[in-house]
Amino acid sequence: MPVKKIRRHYRRARYVLYRETLIDAKEHVLTFLGSFAGIGGIALLNSKYFVASDNLFLLASFGASSVLIYGIINSPLAQPRNLIGGHVISALVGVTIHKLIPGEVWLACALSVSISIVLMQVTKTLHPPGGATALLANMGSEKIKSMGYLFVLTPVLSGVLILLAVALIFNNLRHRRYPHKSWFRKKL
């Protein structure tokens, strides 16, 4: 094989293999600052208003949302409609299923996640962390379960709005743009 062909194949392979893992320190700094401010803001509110065992504002699914909205901001799954809609729809489904089937946790969990996924697909608000939010409405602490539909407003909607506000600030610094312009034009 001629050296020229080997170099061309090497360059192509290198492009394909390393394109998504390029190191851009400025991007990593903005990702860190955004996720730190978003999760830190929610955790600060949580620590001021609730004891550590309540953890009412801080949901594990918000950590997964942070990966999307601060780390891969151009993903369709990270756009504001998906962030808000995915969590709110999933919380509504989770609470409703818990009210309908309170005694069968396995069935309530399976139905909550499955129905949430389908509703997010139908409404074009697919956001994978929403599945965890639906699950939490059925598997969370007794305090979370006793909240009923208030769970949808706070911590879910209030927390998501905090994450979105921080994402709009940090993701529009420098050359970043959020929400992604091509996504925004397609949806409107």
Secondary structure, DSSP 8 states (H G I E B T S, - for coil): --HHHHHHHHHHHHHHHHGGG---HHHHHHHHHHHHHHHHHHHHHHHHHS-TTT--S--HHHHHHHIIIIISTTSGGGSHHHHHHHHHHHHHHHHHHHHHSSS-HHHHHHHHHHHHHHHHHHTT---THHHHHHHHHHHS-HHHHHHTTHHIIIIIIHHHHHHHHHHHHHTTSTT--SS-HHHHHHH-
